């Protein structure tokens, strides 16, 4: 992976988006739970959004990990007893 501040900034931005959405949706769910009566359908939709955003964040982390491993020299991985 290139050692570039702009690449790092882009990765941080990409990861921050789903994390911010997760927080926002969780806070909305708390507000909906405080309502009387509770709108269960709306809560289901919020939880679905949280799951989607979590999967997006996890995919970004996996991609970053794959890029980091891909850029490492084979010799470095062999020395540390890691699979190639």
C-alpha positions, -999 to +999 in steps of 0.1 A: +000+000+000+014+034-009+027+055+020+007+085+011-012+109+034-039+112+008-044+074+006-046+073+044-071+101+045-093+084+019-092+052+039-101+070+072-129+088+054-143+055+039-142+038+073-156+068+092-188+070+070-203+036+081-192+041+117-209+075+118-240+059+103-240+031+129-238+056+158-265+078+143-288+048+138-282+035+173-290+069+187-322+070+167-332+035+179-328+047+215-351+076+208-377+053+192-375+030+222-384+059+244-416+066+224-449+054+235-460+033+216-428+019+202-428+017+164-414-018+159-413-016+122-391+015+123-368-002+148-365-032+125-355-008+097-330+010+119-314-023+130-312-034+093-294-002+085-270-008+114-262-043+101-256-030+066-233-003+078-214-028+100-209-051+071-196-022+050-171-012+077-160-048+081-154-050+044-133-019+044-112-033+072-108-066+054-097-047+022-072-027+041-058-059+057-055-076+023-037-046+009-013-045+037-005-082+034-002-080-003+024-052-001+046-072+023+076-090+008+073-128+008+105-130+028+090-110+057+060-133+059+082-165+058+105-152+085+076-147+109+061-181+101+030-167+084+014-182+054+021-166+020 
